[in-house]
């Protein structure tokens, strides 16, 4: 009845329509793909799907996902994060805005060990938000710092975003891990500079930790706790990421080292129990199952869209944009940012990236650099209302006096800083590319 490209257009319209009425993303991907794929080229779709599904479930690289998730959940469930945050708070608390800086540093370390946004935001929300408010911190600034700190795990390796993008863009996981170090540290530094400058200009918004509270813990005791609490996770991160970036181990092998290392850290800290192990195993299974389901059903959507020549439609759309390849990249960035208001990063990765990637690669865009732009941009999906998950996580554990307006207001400066970091990576590609080139990836 219609030509294939008309079906491709209707497929995109149907996809977004189902999302807007609240249908789960996995169900939407499968439904739209099957319906329009069948209308477009009949039973052929069903004969191709088994091979695509097998390609996903048999993919060796996906073994890294449950192992990295296990490592993160083990460190989170064992409550090591509580002690880690307390030590960092005492180290940085004497500076105006120092507790905020401590929160960002905590996010960096948690991002490199757990990479789970919900775990970081909930931990920070429960342990620091009530205390920060009592110490005179502005509610919005405190909320914004907590939410932004939690999202750092999405760019600091080992990030699940990077693992998925490596498959979508057919790149080495180690290359993306190496490339993400520069943008991740840059974004963290931008956050820290903002908080220090704001604390200097407006000390009433972020007062220093009272002297008597800092004196309550001796330097010797703080140093001992630092070695017991902070050093082991850092050593684990260095071992896991160093083995990947240095080419000593494949990502899946390094992930298994991380999983075993997280258990050993928990055992040596005398927090390991069979109950914790069971909780970690169940949580890991749930997270992995959700991700693999979306990965598999995304194949239905992708196969149908390509069969309907949807890629030709995207190419024609880019031809209409003025300004050449830079305009094409920023159009993609703008679309990813807008999608982040409504859907999660996994769905965005499997919707926007495969659609636009062939066009941009054909124009000579460096895929590693493009992956870093996408990764920095995807972080905003956790902060942008109305469906920013970091906002929901924090609201769920925030004290009653903290309103959703306080949280929304607090994340705005950090979203702007993410945009600034995105522009810096765009105009200075070496921020992302220097380390992969330096180590010969």
VEXVO-520183 format. One line per 5 residues: number of its first residue (from 0); their letters; for each residue x, y, z of C-alpha. Coordinates in steps of 0.02 Angstrom, whole numbers, plus 32768, in hexadecimal, padded with zeros to 4 digits. Example, Ala and Ser with C-alpha at 12.3 -4.5 7.8 and 13.67 -1.06 7.14 Angstrom:
BEGIN
0> AS> 8267:7F1F:8186 ~ 82AC:7FCB:8165
END
This chain:
BEGIN
0> XXXXX> 8000:8000:8000 ~ 8090:8078:802B ~ 8144:807C:7FF0 ~ 81CC:8044:8068 ~ 8206:80F3:809B
5> XXXXX> 8154:8125:80C8 ~ 814E:808D:8139 ~ 81F5:80C4:8184 ~ 81AC:8170:81AC ~ 810F:8122:81F7
10> XXXXX> 817E:80AD:825B ~ 81D9:813F:82AD ~ 8136:819A:82CD ~ 80EA:80FD:8319 ~ 8182:80E1:8386
15> XXXXX> 817B:818E:83D4 ~ 80BD:8187:83E4 ~ 80C6:80E6:844A ~ 814F:812F:84B7 ~ 80E9:81CB:84DB
20> XXXXX> 8053:8165:8517 ~ 80C1:8105:8591 ~ 80E3:805E:853B ~ 8189:8013:8579 ~ 8219:802F:8502
25> XXXXX> 8242:7F77:84E9 ~ 818C:7F51:84BB ~ 8186:7FE9:8449 ~ 8223:7FB6:83EB ~ 81E2:7F06:83CB
30> XXXXX> 8130:7F39:83A0 ~ 815D:7FC2:8324 ~ 81E6:7F59:82D6 ~ 817A:7EBF:82BD ~ 80E0:7F1B:827D
35> XXXXX> 8135:7F8C:81FF ~ 81B8:7F0C:81D1 ~ 812E:7E91:81A4 ~ 80CD:7F16:8144 ~ 816A:7F47:80E6
40> XXXXX> 81B5:7EA0:80B2 ~ 814B:7E14:80F9 ~ 8187:7D73:8147 ~ 823D:7D92:811B ~ 8252:7DF4:81BD
45> XXXXX> 8229:7D5D:8228 ~ 82A9:7CEF:81CF ~ 8334:7D6F:81EF ~ 8311:7D90:82A7 ~ 8351:7CEB:82F2
50> XXXXX> 8400:7D0B:82AF ~ 83FE:7DBD:82F3 ~ 83C4:7D82:839F ~ 8449:7CFB:83A2 ~ 84CC:7D7D:8375
55> XXXXX> 849C:7DDF:8411 ~ 8492:7D51:848F ~ 8531:7CFF:844D ~ 8596:7DA0:844D ~ 8631:7D87:84B8
60> XXXXX> 863F:7E42:84DB ~ 8599:7E45:8539 ~ 85E2:7DDB:85C5 ~ 8634:7E7B:8604 ~ 858B:7EC7:862F
65> XXXXX> 8555:7E51:86BD ~ 8608:7E4B:8700 ~ 861B:7F08:870A ~ 856B:7F16:8752 ~ 8597:7E92:87D4
70> XXXXX> 8634:7EF4:8805 ~ 85D0:7F93:881C ~ 853F:7F47:887A ~ 85B4:7EE7:88EF ~ 860D:7F88:8922
75> XXXXX> 8567:7FE1:8936 ~ 850F:7F58:899A ~ 85A4:7F40:8A0F ~ 858F:7FF7:8A46 ~ 8645:8021:8A23
80> XXXXX> 8605:80BD:89CE ~ 85C9:8102:8A75 ~ 8678:8102:8AC2 ~ 86C3:8141:8A20 ~ 8651:81D8:8A1F
85> XXXXX> 8673:81FF:8AD6 ~ 8730:8201:8AB9 ~ 8722:8271:8A21 ~ 86AE:82E7:8A7E ~ 872E:8301:8B09
90> XXXXX> 87BC:8319:8A8D ~ 8764:839E:8A24 ~ 86EC:83E6:8AA4 ~ 875D:8474:8AE1 ~ 874A:84D4:8A3D
95> XXXXX> 86B2:853C:8A0D ~ 8656:84C8:8998 ~ 86CA:843C:89D0 ~ 863F:83C3:89F9 ~ 85FB:83DE:894A
100> XXXXX> 86A8:83B9:8904 ~ 86AF:831D:8970 ~ 860A:82E6:8925 ~ 864F:82F9:8874 ~ 86EF:829B:88A1
105> XXXXX> 8683:8212:88EE ~ 8622:820B:884A ~ 86C4:81F7:87E8 ~ 86FD:8165:8853 ~ 8651:8115:885B
110> XXXXX> 8640:812C:879E ~ 86E3:80D0:8782 ~ 86B0:8041:87F6 ~ 85F3:8030:87EB ~ 85B8:8097:8757
115> XXXXX> 8506:8089:879A ~ 84AF:8132:879F ~ 8426:80FC:8816 ~ 84A1:80B6:8895 ~ 850A:8154:889A
120> XXXXX> 8478:81CE:88A0 ~ 841A:816D:8926 ~ 84B7:8158:8990 ~ 84DF:8211:8985 ~ 842B:8243:89A1
125> XXXXX> 8418:81DB:8A3E ~ 84C1:8202:8A8B ~ 84E8:82B5:8A5A ~ 844C:8317:8A2B ~ 8401:8327:8ADB
130> XXXXX> 84AD:8351:8B21 ~ 84D2:83D2:8A9B ~ 842C:842A:8ABA ~ 844E:842F:8B76 ~ 84F9:847B:8B55
135> XXXXX> 84AC:8509:8AF1 ~ 84C4:84CB:8A3F ~ 8449:850F:89BF ~ 83CD:8483:899B ~ 83D1:8496:88DE
140> XXXXX> 848F:8499:88D4 ~ 849B:83FF:8943 ~ 841A:83A2:88DB ~ 846E:83D3:8838 ~ 851A:839A:8873
145> XXXXX> 84D5:82F2:88AD ~ 8478:82D0:8809 ~ 850A:8308:879E ~ 8584:829F:8803 ~ 851A:8205:87E6
150> XXXXX> 851D:8219:8728 ~ 85DB:821A:871F ~ 85D7:815D:871C ~ 858D:8167:866E ~ 862D:81AE:8621
155> XXXXX> 86B7:8176:8697 ~ 86E8:80C4:8666 ~ 86B6:803A:867C ~ 8614:8088:863E ~ 8587:801D:85FA
160> XXXXX> 8565:80A6:8579 ~ 8613:808C:8533 ~ 85FC:7FCF:852A ~ 8559:7FE2:84C9 ~ 85A1:8067:8455
165> XXXXX> 8635:7FF7:8430 ~ 85BC:7F77:83E9 ~ 854D:7FF2:838D ~ 85E1:804E:833F ~ 8650:7FB4:832A
170> XXXXX> 86DE:7FFE:8392 ~ 8753:7FB3:8413 ~ 8716:7FC2:84C6 ~ 87C8:7FE8:84FC ~ 87D3:8078:8481
175> XXXXX> 8732:80C6:84C2 ~ 8768:80AD:8577 ~ 880B:8107:8551 ~ 87B4:8192:84F1 ~ 8737:81AF:857E
180> XXXXX> 87BD:81D7:8600 ~ 87DB:8287:85BE ~ 8724:82BF:85AE ~ 86F9:826B:8655 ~ 8781:82C5:86B4
185> XXXXX> 875A:8368:8658 ~ 86A3:8361:8689 ~ 86D0:8339:873E ~ 874A:83CB:8740 ~ 86C7:8442:86FA
190> XXXXX> 8650:840F:8786 ~ 86D6:8427:880B ~ 870C:84D2:87C9 ~ 8657:850B:87C5 ~ 863A:84D7:887A
195> XXXXX> 86DD:8525:88B9 ~ 86BC:85C9:885E ~ 8608:85CE:889A ~ 8641:85A9:894C ~ 86C0:8637:8941
200> XXXXX> 8644:86B4:88F7 ~ 85AF:8683:8961 ~ 85EF:862D:8A00 ~ 8541:8631:8A4D ~ 8507:85B2:89CB
205> XXXXX> 858C:8531:89F7 ~ 85E0:8551:8A9F ~ 867B:84EF:8AD6 ~ 866F:845E:8B50 ~ 8676:84A0:8C04
210> XXXXX> 8723:8498:8C52 ~ 86E6:8436:8CE8 ~ 869F:83AF:8C79 ~ 8742:83A1:8C18 ~ 87A2:8398:8CBC
215> XXXXX> 8737:8305:8CF2 ~ 879E:8291:8C82 ~ 885C:8293:8C98 ~ 88CF:8297:8C01 ~ 8915:81ED:8C30
220> XXXXX> 8867:819F:8C39 ~ 8837:81F3:8B95 ~ 88D5:81B1:8B42 ~ 88B3:8100:8B7F ~ 8800:8107:8B40
225> XXXXX> 883D:814D:8A9A ~ 88AD:80B6:8A7F ~ 8826:803C:8AB4 ~ 8794:808B:8A56 ~ 87D3:80F3:89C4
230> XXXXX> 8870:8098:8989 ~ 8824:7FE9:8968 ~ 879F:8028:88EC ~ 8822:8094:8896 ~ 8895:7FFD:8885
235> XXXXX> 8804:7F99:883F ~ 87E0:8020:87BD ~ 8897:802C:878C ~ 88A2:7F6E:877A ~ 8803:7F5F:8712
240> XXXXX> 8815:7FF7:86A2 ~ 88D1:7FED:8698 ~ 88CA:7F3A:8659 ~ 884C:7F6C:85D2 ~ 889E:800D:8599
245> XXXXX> 894C:7FC1:85A3 ~ 8917:7F2F:8536 ~ 893D:7EAD:85BB ~ 888B:7E69:85C8 ~ 87ED:7E6E:8560
250> XXXXX> 8759:7ECC:85AB ~ 8701:7E2B:85DC ~ 879E:7DE9:8631 ~ 87B9:7E8E:868B ~ 8702:7E90:86BE
255> XXXXX> 8716:7DE5:870E ~ 87AE:7E28:876D ~ 8743:7EB8:87A9 ~ 86B7:7E45:87E3 ~ 8731:7DD7:8845
260> XXXXX> 878B:7E72:8887 ~ 86E9:7EBE:88C9 ~ 86C6:7E1D:8929 ~ 8777:7E1C:8972 ~ 8768:7ED2:89A8
265> XXXXX> 86C3:7EAA:89FD ~ 870E:7E11:8A52 ~ 87A9:7E6D:8A91 ~ 873B:7EF9:8AD5 ~ 86D8:7E74:8B35
270> XXXXX> 8633:7EA1:8AE2 ~ 861A:7E06:8A78 ~ 8582:7D9A:8A9E ~ 851F:7D1B:8A3A ~ 8489:7D8E:8A46
275> XXXXX> 84EA:7E19:89F0 ~ 8528:7DA0:896B ~ 8476:7D67:8948 ~ 8437:7E1B:893C ~ 84C5:7E49:88C7
280> XXXXX> 84A5:7DB2:8857 ~ 83EB:7DD8:884A ~ 8407:7E91:8826 ~ 848B:7E67:87A3 ~ 8414:7DEC:8750
285> XXXXX> 8388:7E6D:8749 ~ 83F3:7EF8:86FF ~ 8443:7E83:8680 ~ 839C:7E38:864C ~ 8350:7EE3:862D
290> XXXXX> 83E4:7F1C:85C4 ~ 83EB:7E7B:855E ~ 8330:7E7F:853C ~ 833D:7F2F:84F7 ~ 83D6:7EFF:8491
295> XXXXX> 837B:7E6C:8442 ~ 82D9:7EC8:841D ~ 833A:7F5B:83D5 ~ 8372:7EE0:834E ~ 82BC:7ECF:8316
300> XXXXX> 82AD:7F8B:8302 ~ 8356:7F9F:82AC ~ 833B:7F0F:8234 ~ 828E:7F4D:8200 ~ 82C8:8002:81EC
305> XXXXX> 835A:7FD2:817F ~ 82EE:7F5D:811A ~ 8278:7FEE:80F9 ~ 830C:8057:80BA ~ 82FD:80CC:814D
310> XXXXX> 83B7:80F2:8142 ~ 839B:8140:8097 ~ 8316:81AE:80E6 ~ 8391:81E8:816B ~ 8415:820C:80E7
315> XXXXX> 839C:827A:8086 ~ 836E:82D6:8126 ~ 8425:82FE:8148 ~ 8439:833C:8095 ~ 83B8:83C3:80BC
320> XXXXX> 841C:8407:814E ~ 848C:849E:8128 ~ 853D:84AD:8168 ~ 858A:8405:813F ~ 85C5:837E:81B6
325> XXXXX> 85CB:83EE:8251 ~ 8512:8416:823D ~ 84EE:835C:822B ~ 854A:8336:82CD ~ 84F2:83BF:832E
330> XXXXX> 844A:8389:82EA ~ 846D:82DB:832E ~ 84A6:8325:83D5 ~ 8408:838F:83E0 ~ 8399:82F9:83BC
335> XXXXX> 83F2:828F:8440 ~ 83DE:831B:84BF ~ 8323:832E:849B ~ 8308:8271:84A1 ~ 835B:8273:854B
340> XXXXX> 82C6:82D2:8590 ~ 8256:823B:856E ~ 82B6:8197:855F ~ 8350:8142:85A8 ~ 8400:813C:8563
345> XXXXX> 83F5:8085:852B ~ 8361:80A9:84BA ~ 83B0:814A:847A ~ 844F:80EB:844F ~ 83F0:806A:83EA
350> XXXXX> 837D:80E8:8396 ~ 83E4:8181:8369 ~ 8493:813A:8355 ~ 8470:80B0:82D3 ~ 8402:8129:8270
355> XXXXX> 8484:81B3:825F ~ 8529:8155:826D ~ 8539:811A:81B7 ~ 851C:81CA:8176 ~ 859D:8219:81E9
360> XXXXX> 8620:8192:81CC ~ 860A:81A8:8111 ~ 863C:825E:8129 ~ 86DE:822D:817F ~ 86AE:824E:8235
365> XXXXX> 8723:81F9:82B2 ~ 86B6:8173:8304 ~ 8715:8177:83AB ~ 8700:8234:83B8 ~ 8648:8225:8388
370> XXXXX> 862F:819F:840D ~ 8674:8216:8491 ~ 85FF:82A1:8459 ~ 856D:8228:8467 ~ 85A5:81EC:8512
375> XXXXX> 85B6:829B:855B ~ 850D:82C9:8512 ~ 84B6:822D:8553 ~ 84DE:825E:8607 ~ 845F:82EA:85FB
380> XXXXX> 83D3:8269:85E7 ~ 83E8:8242:86A1 ~ 83D3:82F8:86D4 ~ 8352:8341:865D ~ 829D:8347:869A
385> XXXXX> 821B:8302:8691 ~ 8268:8253:868A ~ 8319:826B:86C9 ~ 8338:81D0:8733 ~ 83B7:8224:87A4
390> XXXXX> 832F:82A0:87D5 ~ 82B7:8214:8802 ~ 833B:81B5:8865 ~ 8365:824F:88CD ~ 82B1:8282:88EA
395> XXXXX> 828C:81D3:892B ~ 830B:81E4:89B9 ~ 830D:82A1:89D4 ~ 82CE:82F0:8A77 ~ 821B:8333:8A72
400> XXXXX> 8254:83E9:8A69 ~ 82AB:83C9:89C2 ~ 822D:83E1:8935 ~ 8236:83A5:8882 ~ 8249:845E:8853
405> XXXXX> 82E9:8466:88BA ~ 832E:83CF:885D ~ 82FC:840F:87B0 ~ 8346:84BA:87D6 ~ 83E7:846D:8818
410> XXXXX> 840F:8404:877E ~ 8401:8495:8702 ~ 84B3:84D7:871C ~ 84F9:8427:870B ~ 849A:8408:8669
415> XXXXX> 84E7:84AA:8628 ~ 8593:846C:865E ~ 8575:83CA:8600 ~ 854D:8431:8565 ~ 85ED:8496:857E
420> XXXXX> 8653:83F5:858D ~ 85FF:83B2:84F0 ~ 8634:844E:8490 ~ 86E6:8442:84D3 ~ 86F3:838C:8498
425> XXXXX> 86A9:83C1:83F0 ~ 8723:8451:83D2 ~ 87B9:83F6:841F ~ 87AD:833F:83E9 ~ 8856:8317:8436
430> XXXXX> 8804:831C:84E1 ~ 87BC:8273:84B2 ~ 883A:8234:8434 ~ 88E3:8254:8486 ~ 88E4:81BD:84FA
435> XXXXX> 88AD:813A:8478 ~ 8934:817C:8402 ~ 89B6:8183:848C ~ 89A1:80CB:84B6 ~ 8991:8096:8401
440> X> 88D9:8064:83FA
END
